[in-house]
């Protein structure tokens, strides 16, 4: 008689293999991890999900006072709360994806050592749960946006608003790619996880969130243009505010950069997952 098995575990042959069929089979597990990430974080807090709104509101207020009023940085004629919030919302999604996936192996080493499931499920769950948080904060941005529109602030809606889903995908790809690379490296070099938070903060200042690209000139503008996140955030601002720089060349560069980083991240992640239990 021919034996039939419910589950056959095979060694991974290709380092760039995503094994999407197996990931789809474990979609219920992915859903469970997403619910855990969204619900349990604020489950025993007083304000609960309201914290999703508090963080961008408080950050925006700090930016308005420090960079808008004290430093006097121009915002291209856009109301300061609207200008800063537009950058903070989409930046937070990248930051969430990067920081959460960059600690995948260390946070889940016990689970990985006891039960089998596609390891890529875990970082993917962080990207999806971060997307839910993004849409919650994006709702806050829309409320503030329409408030200023009703007040008569001249805000130009661009056709590039159709690019918003694509911009979100770029941010997710960059966050996931960098996260996979760093979580794989931290299995051997624990010190890296202490640099991630600091590095993300520095990267934020190299991204046009608290200032418009129109204020930057010369070699400094060229240096910032090498940051793939800059083109995505500028396109996001341009879509809603009518101010900023929508560069097709810049978005093409960001797309190529995100694709390469994601492929490298998957390759390193697949290579590391084979032996990380022995080294972590």
Buried (B, 14 or more C-beta within 10 A) or exposed (E): EEEEEEEEEEEEEEEEEEBEEBBEEBEEBBEEBBEEBBEEBBEEEEEEBEEBBEEBBEBBBEBBEEBBEEEEBEBBEBBBBBBBBBBBBBBBBBBBBBBBBBBBBBBBBEEBEEEEBBBBBBBBBBBBBBBEBBEBBBEBBEEBBEEBEEEEBEBEEBEBEEBBEBBBEBBBBBBBBBBBBBBBBBBEEEEBBEEBEEBBEEBBEBBBBBBBBBEBEEEEBEEBBEBBBBBBBBBBBBBBBBBBBBBEEBBEBBBEBBBEBBBBBBBBBBEBBEEBBEEB
